[in-house]
């Protein structure tokens, strides 16, 4: 209706990064329409205009950990704090992502193909592919240790032994530093 086009792969990408729910999809679509006015939307325009869901931002944060990019990981973390995301919520999502990477690494180690992992985990293909890449930067032991440290940090935050922002930042630095 507005003279804007998007190919099917880009539509799938758009829906996968915006927060869940029709209201979010409608709001993010309006932003793209206001920005573009007419023509074909590009992936870069979606990335620059739309607000990604918390899951996507945490996925990017853990991706920077997996890529051993401390500076980018801390920048994403800082941005999440600026928009008032809870450090405990971020920590829980990081632990979830480490758990997924560990699961994918294990399944891959058992010889499972990407499509098999996709169907067994319910994750999207691009997420499984990225988890496989990230898993290559960690040993099983490092992933298990990351999960244990996330749990310990969560407990230490809740008993007041460490400030929430600092606890998460320490994990970020530890698991994004090249060794």
N, C-alpha and C positions, 0 to 999 in steps of 0.2 A: 504493500500500500504506500510505502514511503520512498520507493525507488532504490532501495538498498538490497544488495544481494550478498549471500554467504553460501559457500558450497557445503555439502552435507558433512564432510569431515570437520570443517570449521564449526558448524552448528553443534556437532557432538563435542568438540573441544570446549566451546563456549559453555554448554550446559554442564560439562564436567568440572569447570573451575569456579562457576558462580555458586553462591550459597544455595542450599537446597530449598526448594519451594517456588511456587509460581510467582509470588510477589517479588522475589529476588530476580527471577528471570525477566519479568516485565520491567523492573526498575533498571536493570543492566542493559536491556534492549533499548529502553528510552535513552539512556546515556549514549549508546552507540549511534542511534538515529540523530540525536541532537549534534553529535560531533561530526558525523559523516555527511548527513543530509541527503546524499545520493551517491551511487557507485557501489563498488564491491569492498566489503570489509576484509581486512587482512588479520592474520594472527597477531602481528605486532600491535595493531590498533586495539584488539581485544585485550592484550596484555597491558597496554598503556592506559586504557580507559576504564576497564571493568575492575571492580573490587573482588579479588578472589576470596573463596571461602577460607575459613580457618584451617580446614584440612589441607587445602592446597598450599597455604603459606607454611604450615608445619612441614608438609612434604618437601617444599623448597628449602626450608631450614635444615632438615635432615639430609637432603641432597647435598647441601654445602658441607655438612659434616662428613658425608661419605666421600666427597671430592677433596676433603682436607683443606677447605677454604675458610679459615678462621675469620678473616675479615668480613666476608660475605655473610657467614653464619651470625656473627655478632650484629651486623647491620640489620638483618632480618629480625633478629631478636629485639633489637632496640625499637624497630618500627612496630613490632607487635606490642611492646610495652607502651609506646606512645599512643596507640589506639585503645589503651586500657585493657588489653588481654591479660588475664590472670597468669602469673608465673606458674602457679600450680596446674592450671589448665594446659599451659604450654608444655610443662613437664610431663603431664599425663599423655598428651599427644605425641611427644617425643618417645616416650616409653612404648606407646602403641606402634609407632613407626619402627623402632628397633625390633620389636617383637615380629612385625611383618617381615622385615628384612631377614631376620633369623629363620623364620618359617620358610621363606622363599629360598634362602641359601640351602637349608636342609633338603627341601624338595628337589632342588636342582642337583644337589650332591647325590641324591638317590636316583638321578637320571631322568627326572621328569622334564618334559618339554614345556616350553612357555605356555602353550595353549592349555595343557593339562593343569598347570598351576593356576591359570586364569579361571578355569572352570571349577577347580577345587576350592579356591579361596574367595571367589566372587569379586576379585579385584579387576580393574580395567587392564587391558593389555599394556598400555603405556606405563601404568604403575608397576606392573610386574617386571617389565623390561628395565625400568629405572631401578627397581629393587635389586635385580640381578646385577646391574652395574655397581650399585652401592655395596652389595654384598662382597664383591671382589676386593674391596678396600678394607675389609674386616675379616678376622678369623672368627670361628665359632666362639672361641673363648672371649674375644673382645666384645662380641655382641652380647654374650651372657653377662659379662662384667658390666656393660653399659646398662642392661636391664636391672641388675642388682643395685648399681649406683643410683639409678633413677628412683628405685624403691627406697633406698636409704636416705636420699636427699628429700624425698617426699615426707618421710617420717621425721627427719631433722627439722624441716620447715614447720611441720605441724606441732612439734614440741617446743619450737622457738629456739632451737640450737643454731640455726642459720637463717639469714634473711632470704626470703623467697627469690628475689632478683639475683642475688649472689650465688645461691645454690644452683640455679639453672645455668647461670653464666659459667660456673666452674665446669659443669658437664660439657657445655658447648666447647669450651677451650680445650678440654682434655681430649675429646673425641674428634676435633677438627684439626688438631696439630699434627703436622707431618713428623713421622719418626724416622 
